[in-house]
Amino acid sequence: MGTQAGLDFCNKLAILNRGKIDQEYPLFLLYNKANIPGRPESIGVHTGNLSNRLVNKKSKKKYLSVLKSLLKGCHLLKKSKSKFIVIPCNTAHYWYDDLKKKIKLPIINMPKEVFNHTLKKCKKNSSIGLLATEGTLRTGVYNKFFDRKYNLIFPNTLLQKKSVNKAIKFVKMGKVKNASKIIKPAIDFLIKKKCKKIILGCTELPIAIFAFKSFKNIKKSKIFLDPNLILAHAAMKKYKKWSMSFKEKPYVLLVAELIYLEVCKIKEK
């Protein structure tokens, strides 16, 4: 669903648990669901109105189309004996509740993990900036958690379109340098709004901001919250818990990214 973002997640997952030999690294299956229907289109972002999937038949059809694709990926990965799922895509968490009902595997909720992390870093009622896709902003996947304790601040409409949206698009196109430059006005806007932290609420954005910095600098960032990094921490914590409970190490399921299925099939043969 965001190949660059998925690879970024996997890189952070591996770095957090470096091994001296290959066998000491975590086992995970990375699935690139690149053929999933567009999430923004499926929630009415491009029409200017948020779709009501419960009433409007056309909206419901689009919503269910994405859900069906996500479920297909989950079931495929479940057959690989995976123990839990993570989704390194913020917008996709609009479908989280329905996925959780239909899949009998734990699914780590990225926005919730970011919220729990923020509780440890920021005082109640602090202003927290959010840079994300219009789909993530409109569906409130972060507001669901943060509105109880914090004041979420978004870029204005002009900055969203000319800075945030374009930066995300550039990363998807592999033009990371362009993305790192064009995202700066949106960041400056949130800093001027006295945001204590800024959530990089689209998994392409950490790539744009941290692409030319060391992993050490990413971890020590005083202003940015990287959901991909926070999710990687949560995944490793759960992974280690399962590793202690089972003789065979569990797979981390990623409903998003690069397919290694064919490689697995070859190995099995």
Salt bridges, closest charged atoms under 4 A:
ASP8 OD2 - LYS12 NZ 2.86
GLU41 OE2 - HIS46 NE2 3.88
ASP97 OD2 - LYS144 NZ 3.25
GLU134 OE2 - LYS161 NZ 3.54
GLU204 OE2 - LYS172 NZ 3.29
ASP226 OD2 - LYS12 NZ 2.36
GLU262 OE2 - LYS265 NZ 3.77
